[in-house]
Amino acid sequence: MYKKNLTIKTWAEEDRPREKLTLKGKSALSHAELIAILIGSGNKNESAVELSKKILASINNDLNKLGKLTVSDLTKFIGIGE
């Protein structure tokens, strides 16, 4: 079985969230990419961007709800708090 490499380090530099922020500014990033920068890394199965998308999807992409999540809520996601 082929396992794709999910790390952001394998992405083109201009597509990596931190580099994209530096090159193009915050308006060029999606909410998931901005959150991925805060998360720092994902887990063995998901990049930080994919993990951020999963978190956002769980709250219907509502940033107000994101701000109200507790540490306990967030650590239910594999890759947060590890």
Secondary structure, 3 states (H helix, E strand, C coil): CCCCCCCHHHCCHHHCHHHHHHHHCHHHCCHHHHHHHHHCCCCCCCCHHHHHHHHHHHCCCCHHHHHHCCHHHHCCCCCCCC
